[in-house]
């Protein structure tokens, strides 16, 4: 976390993620909430770590959470929402995929190996680094956690499994995790996003609060970090005062990696400045009248601006053209006395090129 001590001696931290905040908000609402709840947020977050491509100490993150749904239909909705968002951005299943696993798989294997429950969360934190550091280092950290060689072998062999059938052979076809995973993949396929998802037992997510299905969106070229990730966290609200577990699932989708991916794919949109009208006072004596016109245009919902400094008319029209304004509205003395302004179309539109090259007198009330 990005933490520091204030001048008053208080230890504080900048918000690293939104999920604990969401938990507090949900508990504050209490029974007034009609479950299930689907919430989203776009918080600004901070993490104190090395800055790399697709990773910044400050970023914005789209969070989407579903509360009150114990079945995997919540995870299905979340994953498919993320896929739909990437479709809207121009990405396809050939560009990105979603790795799916369940925390319950590793939890079962670890428990069968005799590892105490309190060590499970630290194990997840370590194995989450599998793609970031050498496998030997992961194994060394597991040894340092106090796990003997047989347990480390059981964990690492489980992480290498690549199909639900292999998982079923290891923990049993009737295991809850196996049934949930099979249902999840069937529903995602019915949703139309079957080509986007794949099973990968190495995905466990590093945060301690996940309890069930977890997922990560990745770029298939393998050049970038995870695009987004999330999963089920049924026990989190009990840490903040809930008398009983409340089923929750959600994901975080940061802005850094997706921007890099869209740039690589040449899909990053060019967001040009958009201005409907530029109001041009003929001279400074006409500025009060020009301000009246400006307010009228904005009241009608148009994006309008005004020349703030004294400019020659040719330079004012040139400026309006350069910033992409659709119309230039000239407020001059003679026309104003008649209740009119001169409107010049700067872009070819419904009036054609001819009207774009000349100004037309327009009644102020008709703007």
C-alpha positions in Angstrom: 0.0 0.0 0.0 1.0 3.6 -0.5 1.2 4.6 3.1 2.9 7.4 5.1 2.8 9.4 8.3 1.2 12.8 8.3 2.6 15.9 9.9 0.3 15.3 12.8 1.8 11.8 13.3 -1.1 9.9 11.9 -0.4 6.8 9.9 -2.5 6.8 6.8 -2.8 4.9 3.5 -4.1 5.8 0.1 -6.9 3.6 -1.1 -5.3 0.5 -2.8 -8.6 -1.0 -4.0 -12.3 -0.5 -3.7 -13.6 -3.8 -2.4 -13.2 -3.1 1.3 -14.9 0.3 0.8 -17.7 -1.5 -1.0 -18.0 -3.9 2.0 -18.4 -0.9 4.4 -21.0 0.7 2.1 -23.1 -2.5 1.9 -23.1 -2.9 5.7 -24.0 0.7 6.2 -27.1 0.2 4.0 -28.0 -2.9 5.9 -31.5 -4.4 5.4 -32.6 -1.5 3.2 -30.8 -3.1 0.2 -32.9 -5.4 -1.9 -30.7 -8.3 -2.9 -29.2 -9.2 -5.3 -27.3 -5.9 -5.7 -25.2 -5.0 -8.8 -22.9 -2.1 -8.2 -20.1 -0.6 -10.1 -17.6 2.2 -9.4 -14.6 4.0 -11.0 -12.3 4.8 -8.1 -8.9 6.3 -8.1 -6.4 3.9 -6.5 -2.8 4.0 -5.4 -0.2 1.2 -4.9 3.4 1.8 -3.9 5.5 -0.3 -6.2 7.9 -0.2 -9.1 6.5 1.5 -12.1 6.5 -0.7 -15.2 4.6 -0.9 -18.4 0.9 -1.2 -17.6 1.6 -0.6 -13.9 1.4 2.9 -12.2 1.4 4.0 -8.6 -1.8 5.9 -9.4 -4.6 4.6 -11.6 -8.3 4.5 -12.2 -10.1 1.2 -11.9 -13.6 0.0 -13.1 -15.0 -2.2 -10.4 -18.1 -4.3 -10.8 -19.6 -6.4 -8.0 -22.7 -8.6 -7.5 -23.9 -9.1 -3.9 -26.4 -11.7 -2.7 -26.0 -14.4 -5.3 -24.4 -17.7 -4.0 -24.4 -19.5 -7.4 -21.9 -19.2 -10.2 -24.4 -17.2 -12.2 -22.8 -14.1 -10.6 -19.3 -15.0 -11.8 -20.7 -15.7 -15.3 -22.4 -12.3 -15.4 -19.2 -10.6 -14.3 -16.8 -12.4 -16.7 -19.2 -11.9 -19.7 -19.6 -8.2 -18.8 -15.8 -7.8 -18.9 -15.7 -9.6 -22.3 -18.5 -7.4 -23.6 -16.6 -4.3 -22.6 -13.5 -5.5 -24.4 -15.7 -6.2 -27.5 -16.9 -2.7 -27.4 -13.3 -1.6 -27.4 -12.6 -3.6 -30.6 -10.9 -6.6 -29.0 -11.7 -10.2 -29.8 -11.2 -13.6 -28.3 -8.0 -13.8 -30.4 -6.6 -10.8 -28.7 -7.5 -11.6 -25.0 -8.7 -14.5 -23.0 -10.0 -15.2 -19.5 -8.2 -17.7 -17.2 -10.6 -19.4 -14.8 -9.9 -21.4 -11.7 -11.4 -22.0 -8.2 -9.6 -21.3 -4.9 -11.4 -24.3 -3.6 -9.2 -26.6 -5.7 -5.9 -25.5 -4.1 -7.6 -25.2 -0.7 -8.6 -28.9 -0.9 -5.1 -30.0 -2.1 -3.4 -28.0 0.7 -5.7 -29.3 3.3 -5.2 -32.9 2.1 -1.5 -32.3 2.5 -1.9 -31.4 6.1 -1.4 -27.6 5.9 -3.2 -25.6 8.5 -6.0 -23.3 7.3 -4.1 -20.1 8.5 -1.3 -20.8 6.0 -3.6 -21.1 3.0 -3.8 -17.3 2.4 0.0 -16.9 2.5 0.3 -19.9 0.1 -2.0 -18.1 -2.4 0.0 -14.9 -2.2 3.2 -16.8 -3.0 1.8 -18.9 -5.9 0.1 -15.9 -7.4 3.7 -14.8 -8.3 4.2 -17.8 -10.4 4.2 -15.9 -13.7 6.2 -13.0 -12.3 9.2 -14.7 -10.7 11.1 -18.0 -11.4 9.4 -21.2 -10.3 12.4 -22.1 -8.2 11.9 -18.9 -6.2 8.2 -19.7 -5.7 9.2 -23.1 -4.3 11.8 -21.5 -2.1 9.2 -19.1 -0.6 6.8 -22.1 0.0 9.7 -23.9 1.9 10.3 -20.7 3.9 6.6 -20.8 4.9 7.3 -24.0 6.6 6.0 -26.4 4.0 7.9 -29.6 3.4 8.9 -30.9 0.0 5.9 -33.2 -0.4 3.5 -30.4 0.2 5.3 -28.1 -2.2 5.2 -30.8 -4.9 1.5 -31.3 -4.4 0.9 -27.5 -4.7 3.1 -27.0 -7.8 1.7 -30.1 -9.5 -1.8 -28.9 -9.0 -1.0 -25.5 -10.4 0.2 -27.2 -13.6 -3.2 -28.9 -14.3 -4.8 -27.5 -17.5 -8.3 -29.1 -17.6 -11.3 -29.6 -15.3 -11.0 -33.3 -16.0 -7.6 -33.4 -14.5 -8.8 -31.5 -11.5 -11.7 -34.0 -11.2 -9.3 -36.9 -11.3 -7.4 -35.3 -8.4 -10.1 -34.2 -6.0 -13.2 -36.1 -7.3 -15.9 -35.4 -9.8 -18.5 -34.7 -7.1 -16.3 -32.0 -5.5 -18.1 -28.7 -5.2 -15.3 -26.8 -7.1 -15.5 -29.2 -10.0 -19.3 -28.9 -10.3 -19.1 -25.1 -10.1 -16.4 -24.9 -12.7 -18.3 -27.2 -15.1 -21.5 -25.1 -14.6 -19.6 -21.9 -15.1 -18.1 -22.9 -18.5 -21.5 -24.3 -19.7 -23.2 -21.0 -18.9 -20.5 -18.8 -20.4 -20.7 -20.8 -23.6 -24.5 -20.3 -23.6 -23.9 -16.6 -23.1 -21.8 -16.6 -26.3 -18.4 -16.1 -24.8 -17.1 -19.7 -24.7 -14.2 -18.8 -27.0 -12.9 -16.2 -24.5 -12.5 -18.5 -21.4 -10.1 -21.3 -20.5 -9.3 -23.2 -17.4 -5.9 -22.6 -15.7 -5.2 -24.0 -12.3 -2.3 -21.6 -11.8 -4.7 -18.6 -11.3 -5.3 -18.1 -7.6 -5.2 -14.3 -7.2 -3.0 -12.8 -4.5 -5.6 -11.2 -2.3 -6.5 -13.3 0.8 -10.3 -12.8 0.7 -11.2 -14.8 -2.4 -13.1 -18.0 -1.6 -14.3 -19.6 -4.9 -14.0 -19.0 -8.6 -11.2 -16.6 -9.5 -10.3 -15.2 -13.0 -7.9 -13.1 -14.8 -8.1 -11.5 -18.3 -4.8 -11.7 -20.2 -3.5 -10.7 -23.6 -2.9 -13.7 -25.7 0.4 -12.3 -27.1 1.8 -12.5 -23.5 3.4 -9.1 -23.5 1.4 -7.5 -20.7 0.3 -8.0 -17.1 -3.3 -9.1 -16.4 -5.9 -6.8 -18.0 -8.3 -7.3 -15.1 -9.1 -9.9 -12.4 -11.5 -10.9 -9.7 -13.6 -13.6 -8.2 -15.8 -14.7 -5.4 -15.2 -13.3 -1.8 -18.1 -14.6 0.3 -16.4 -14.1 3.7 -15.2 -10.5 3.4 -18.2 -8.7 4.9 -17.8 -10.7 8.1 -14.5 -8.9 8.7 -16.4 -5.6 8.7 -19.2 -6.6 11.1 -21.6 -8.8 9.1 -23.0 -11.4 11.5 -23.0 -14.0 8.7 -21.3 -14.4 5.4 -22.9 -12.7 2.5 -22.2 -14.0 -1.0 -20.2 -11.5 -3.1 -18.3 -11.6 -6.4 -16.6 -8.9 -8.3 -13.7 -7.7 -10.5 -11.3 -4.8 -10.9 -10.4 -3.5 -14.4 -7.6 -0.9 -14.3 -7.0 1.7 -17.0 -3.2 1.1 -17.4 -2.9 -2.3 -19.1 -6.0 -1.9 -21.3 -4.5 1.4 -22.7 -1.2 -0.3 -23.5 -3.1 -3.2 -25.2 -5.3 -0.9 -27.2 -2.3 1.1 -28.3 -0.5 -2.1 -29.4 -3.6 -3.1 -31.4 -3.9 0.4 -32.9 -7.4 0.6 -31.3 -6.8 3.5 -29.0 -9.4 6.1 -30.0 -8.4 9.6 -30.9 -10.6 11.8 -28.8 -10.7 15.0 -30.8 -11.9 18.2 -29.2 -15.6 18.8 -29.9 -17.1 22.3 -29.8 -20.5 23.1 -31.4 -20.1 26.9 -31.4 -17.5 29.6 -30.9 -18.9 33.0 -30.1 -16.9 35.9 -31.5 -17.5 39.4 -30.3 -16.9 41.9 -33.1 -15.0 44.1 -30.6 -14.9 44.6 -26.9 -18.0 46.8 -26.9 -19.9 43.7 -28.1 -18.6 41.3 -25.4 -21.7 41.8 -23.1 -24.0 40.9 -26.0 -21.7 37.9 -26.9 -22.0 36.6 -23.4 -25.7 36.7 -23.6 -25.5 34.6 -26.8 -23.0 32.2 -25.2 -25.4 31.6 -22.3 -28.3 31.0 -24.6 -26.4 28.4 -26.6 -25.3 26.6 -23.5 -28.8 26.6 -22.1 -29.9 24.8 -25.2 -27.4 22.0 -24.5 -24.8 23.1 -27.1 -21.1 22.9 -26.4 -20.2 26.6 -26.8 -17.1 28.7 -26.1 -16.2 32.3 -26.6 -13.1 34.2 -27.7 -11.7 35.4 -24.4 -9.2 37.9 -25.7 -9.3 40.6 -28.3 -8.5 39.1 -31.7 -8.8 40.3 -35.3 -11.7 38.6 -36.9 -9.7 36.6 -39.4 -7.6 35.2 -36.5 -10.8 34.5 -34.4 -12.3 32.5 -37.3 -9.1 30.7 -37.9 -8.9 29.7 -34.2 -12.5 28.5 -34.3 -11.7 26.3 -37.3 -8.5 24.9 -35.8 -10.2 23.7 -32.6 -12.9 21.9 -34.7 -15.9 24.1 -34.0 -19.0 23.4 -36.1 -20.1 27.0 -36.2 -18.7 30.5 -35.6 -21.2 33.0 -34.2 -20.2 36.6 -34.9 -21.9 39.2 -32.7 -21.6 42.5 -34.5 -23.2 45.9 -33.8 -25.4 46.2 -36.9 -26.8 42.7 -36.7 -27.3 42.9 -33.0 -29.5 46.0 -33.3 -31.8 43.9 -35.5 -31.8 41.0 -33.0 -29.5 38.9 -35.2 -26.0 37.4 -35.3 -23.9 36.1 -38.2 -23.5 32.3 -38.2 -20.8 30.7 -40.3 -20.7 26.9 -40.7 -17.1 25.7 -40.4 -17.8 22.1 -41.2 -19.6 20.5 -44.2 -22.9 19.4 -42.9 -26.6 19.3 -43.8 -26.3 22.7 -45.5 -23.5 21.6 -47.8 -20.3 23.3 -48.8 -21.8 26.5 -50.1 -23.3 27.5 -46.7 -20.0 26.5 -45.0 -18.2 29.2 -46.9 -20.4 32.1 -46.1 -22.0 33.6 -43.1 -25.8 33.8 -42.7 -27.8 36.3 -40.5 -29.7 34.3 -37.9 -32.2 35.6 -35.4 -30.8 35.3 -31.9 -33.9 33.5 -30.7 -33.4 30.9 -33.5 -29.9 29.9 -32.5 
